[in-house]
Amino acid sequence: MRVNWIISAFRPGVDLHRGRDRVATLLPSSQLAVAAVLLLTSCSDNVSGSGDGAFNDLQCSISESELFSGGPGPDGIPSLQNPEFVAAAAPGAAYLRDTDRVVGFLADGEAWAVPHNIGWWHEIVNLDFPSGLQLAVTYCPLTGSSLTFDREAVRGATLGVSGLLFQNNLVMFDRNDPSSLWFQMMRGSRCGPDDGTRLSMHPSIETTWAGWQELYPDTRVVSGNLQMGRNYQLYPYGDYEETPRLLFPQGSLDSRRFVKERTLGIPEDDGRSGILFPFDLLRNVEAGPVTVATTQARGGEAVVFWDERVEGAMAFRPVSEGMALTFHVDDDRIIDAETGSEWQVDGVAKEGELAGRRLDPIPEAYVAFWFAWVAFHPEAELWEG
């Protein structure tokens, strides 16, 4: 099957594919204008020189009818390659507010943060570390999905934004010759020579900027002085996150939760199932700021920590250096029953006998909007406390 480059018409209420029922509500013209400005301004940044027909001859294992063009062609939204990182107190970090969200992770013994503000405009940040670790921190604004990938599966090549969308979600391409297409929330390739190859994930957590600094005061963060002509304080999609409307057509939406509610999910590798932890559900389970949720996922026991103070959740195996642990909330703290140690939302013991120890993270767990989780994993279970 060949991928056709489908150019979308940015007109409210118009289905982009004839013959398909348009169930999801499209954005009104005011928001489409905002999105169009984003797409038009991004079109001037072709860093690879790829044309709009770059992927026309790729063979795919998914239905062609599910692929849409977001407007710009390959690299029209420019990914970043090893951008400058600065200290949290540096002038280059002044574009961030405490409530802005970041994707935080550890690499080479240091803490790093890639803000959503960067992801709104670039969607992919390729990083190379002295140890040889090669990552791609990815954020799709339309599905609210933040996933951090190890680039080993693409043989260290950088990833770029293809301009295509699948279920409103980011489709990436690698800069190999020939290229393959990599589907962010499928966590792998579905078009090209690497079709069927999985991208391994690197553990990360999504929190507020203030929350990440609380956990890691010495963190480094992507500088806002990238000389790319972007205003990283401006969210370019209007009120998209606050409304149930989508930019592109999609199947029927699950009404159990708000369409754009941020949700931590642990996917199974069958591509359809998993378990979902909506943030508002985690927030309301306990009377205090933290919640502990125990479940079964990916063939074993799993525990999810939620902390209202950092607006974040992360999933772990309840094991530290071979010691099995059970957790509960006591006086607004996450405590293990075995030693009475206190634990942070990122799986680090902060006080007690196990201070300094870490739980094993489940790297495949990540945050996305509710509607996107259900679209990609229609058999996923809703954790209900």
N, C-alpha and C positions, 0 to 999 in steps of 0.2 A: 504494500500500500504506500502511496506517496502522500507526503504532507503538502496540502495546498496552503498558500499564504493568503489567509482570509482577512481582508481589510474591513475593519468594523466601521459602521456608520454611527457617529455619535449623535443619535437622535433619540430622545426619551420615548419609551414605549414601542420601539421598533425591535423586533426579534432579528438577530443577526444571522439566523439560519432558517430558511424557509422549511416548512414542514415540521418544525419542532414546536411543541407547546411552550410558550413563555410563561413559566410559573413564578419565577423570582421577579420582584419588582425592580425595575431599573431606576437609576438615579434621575432626578428631575434636571431640567436644563441648567439651573444655577450651579449644581454640583458638577454636571458634565463639563461646564465651561471651565471650572477649576481644574478638573482632570485633563481637559484638552490643553490647557496652558502648560501643565506638567509635561505632557507628551510632546507638544510642539517644541518646547524649550529643550527637552532632552534629545530631540532628533539631531541637533547640531553637534553631538558629541560622539561621532563614530570613531571609536578608538581602534577598531580592528579593520575597518574598511569593508566589512562584509555587506553584501547587498541584501535586499529584502527577500530574494529568492534563494538564499544560502542553504535552506534546508529542504528545498522542493523535492529532492530525489531520495530522501532518507526513507528507509523501510521501517515501519512502526508496528508494534504489537498492540496498540490501542486504536480505538475508532477515530478516524479522521474528523468525524462530525463533532467531536468534543473539543477540538482545538480552535481557539480564536486568536486573532491578532489584537494586541493591546494598543496598536497604533504605530509606535516606532519599530524599526527593524532591529536586527542583532546589534547589540551594544548601543542602541539608541538611548537606553538608560545605562549610563556607564558604570560598570562595576569598578571597585577600587583594588589596587594591588599594593600591599604594604604601605598604607597611608601613615602619616605621622601620628604617633601616640604621645600624649603629654600627661603630666601629673594632674591630679584632680584640682589642685589649686592654681594651675597655670592659666595664663590669659587665654590660651587656645581652648580651654574647657568652659569658658564663660558663657557660651551659647546655651548651656544646659541649665534647666530649672530642676529643683529637687524632685518634682513630680514626673519629669520625663522618664520614659522607660528605657532600660538598657539590657543588652544580652551580656551577662557576665560569665567569665570562665577562667580557668587556671591553665597556664602553659609555661613550660620551662621554669617552674617554681615561682611565677609571678601572676598577679591578678590583672585581667584585661577587661575592658568594657567597650562594646560597640553599641552606641545609642540607636534607638528607633529613628531618631532625627536623621541619622546618616542613612539608615535603611530606607526611609521614605524616598530618597533621591537616588540611591545607588543599588539597593537591594542585595548586593553581594559584596563582601569584603574578603579578598584573598590574602592570607597571611602566611609568611614563611619564618620559622623560628630557628635560632642557631642550632638547636638540637636536631634539626632535620624534620621536625613536625611541620606539616603543611595543612592548613585549615581553610575552610570557606565558611564565614559567618553570614548566614542568609536571613533576610527578612522580607516577607511578602506583605505589603500594606493592605491588599485586598482581602486576604484571608487571615491577617494578623498572626502569621506563623513564623516563628523564629527557630531555626535549626542550624546547628553548627556541625559541619561535615569534615571528616578527614579526607584529604584529596588523593590518598593513595590509590583509590580505584580509578582515578583519571590519570594515573601515572605522573602525578605532581603538576599537571597542567592547571592553569587558572580557569575559573568558571566565569562565564558572562551571562548577561540577561538576553534571552533569545528574542524577546518581544512577543512570544506566544504565551497563551494562558490555557490552563486545563482546569476546569471547575473553579474559575476565578483565581487560580493559583499559579505562582511563578514556575515557568519552564526555563531551565538553564541550558547552556551549551558549553562544552569544553573546547579549549583552543588546541586540540589535536588535529591532525590531518589524516583521515577525515574526522569530522566532529560527530558527537552523539548528543542527543537531547536528554536532559536529566530533569525529572519532575520532583519538585521540592518535597511535597507532602507524600509522594510515593517512595521517597528516599532512594531513588534509583533511576536508571535509564530505561526508556520505553521506545526510543527511536535511534537508529544508527547502529554502528558496529558493536557498541557496548550494550545493546538492548538486553535487558534481563539482569544487568549487573547492579548490585546493591552498593550504595554509599554508606560507609560506616560513619557513625556519629561520635562526636566528642562531647562529653558532659558540659552542660551550660545551664544557667538559670536566668530567668527574666524577672527583674525587679525594678523598683524606682531607682533613679540615680542616687538619691539620698540613702536609700536602703543598701545599695551596693557599696557605697562609701562607708557606711556603718560597719558592714562586714569586712571590707578590705580598704582601710584608709590609704594604703600605699598604692592603690590601683592606678593603672594608666588607662587613658581613654582616647578614642580617636579625636584628633584636633578638629575644631571647626574652621580652621584657617587653611583650607585645602586648595584655595585658588581655583575652584571649579565653577564659580559663578552661581552658587546655590545659597539660599538663606536657610540655614539649618535650624532656625527657630520657627520657620513657617511650615505648618502641616498642610500639604498641597491638596488634600482631598475633602476640604470643607468639613461638614458634620457627618461624614461617612461612618465613623465609628459609633455614633449615637443613634443612627437610624437603622431600620431593618432592610433598607434598600441595598441592592447589589449593583455593581457596574455592568456586569455581563449576565446573560441568561443562565439559569441553573434549574435543576429539578425542584420538586416540592421541598419546602423547608420544614425541619422538625421544630414544632412549636413548644416543646417542653421547656426550653430555655430561650432567653433573648438571643437573637440571631448573632450578634457581635460579642456575646459574653466571652471573655477570655477563659480558656479551659486548658488545664493540664491534662494531657492524655498519655497513656502508655499503650502503644499500638502492638498488636501481634503481627507476626510476619506473614500471616495468610492474606494480608492486604484488606481485610474486611472487619476484623474484630479488634477488641481492645477494651480499655476501661477509662472513663472520662470523669474528670474532677473539675466542674465549673467553679470559678473563683468565688462567686457569691454563695454557692453551696458550702464550700469550705469555710468561708467567712462566718456563716451563720450557725455552724454546728456547735462551736464552743462559745461560752459566755465571754471569754477573754480574747486576746489577740492571736493566739496560736491554736492550731488544730493538728491532730495526728490521725491519719487514716490508714488502716491496715487492710491489705487486699491480696489477691493472688494475681500475678501477671507474669507473662513471659516465662512460664514454667516453674515459678517459685513464689515464695512469699515476698511481698513488697510493702514498703511503708512510704507514705507521702507526708511531708511536713509543709504546713502553710503558716506564714507569719504576716499578719495584717500590717505590721509596722514597716515591712519592706515591700508589701504588695506582691509577694512571690510564693511559689510552691516548687518543690523538687521531689523526685522519687528516688528511692534507694532500696537496696537489699538490707534488711535489718541485721547486718553482720559487720563487725569491726575486728580485723586481724584474727579472724577465725572464731570470734566470740559472738554467739547468737544473742540478740537483744530484743526486748519488748519495750514499747514506749507508751507513755501516757502524759496527759497535761496536768500539772500541779502548780497552782498559784501563778498562772500565766507563763509557765516554763515547760519546755519539752524535756522530760526526764526518762531515763531508762530504769527499769525495775531492778535490774541486776546489780548496778553499782550506785544508783542515785545521781549519776552525772547529768549535767545539763547540756543540751544540744541546740545548735543553731539550725536555721532553715536550710543552710547549705550542707548539712550533714557533718559538721565539725563539732566535737565536744568542747565546750568553752569553759566548763568548770567541773571539778570532781575528779574521781579516780582515773577516768579515761580522757582527761583534758588533752587536747591536741590530736586525738585520734579522729579518723574519718570513717564514715560509712561508705560502702561501695555504691556509687551512683548508678542508676539505670540510664545509660546514655541515650537510649532511643526515646525517652520521654521528652516531650516538648509542649510548648504553649501555642495554641491557635484559636481563632474564633470558633464558637460552638457550631455554626452552620457548616464550616469547613471540615471539622472533625467528623460530623455525621455524614457528610458527602463522601469523604474518602474511606470511612470505616462504618458503613451502615449497620453493621451487626455489633458495634461497640456497646458495652453496658454503661449505664449511668450510675456512678457511685452515689448512694443516697444517705450516707452517714450511718 
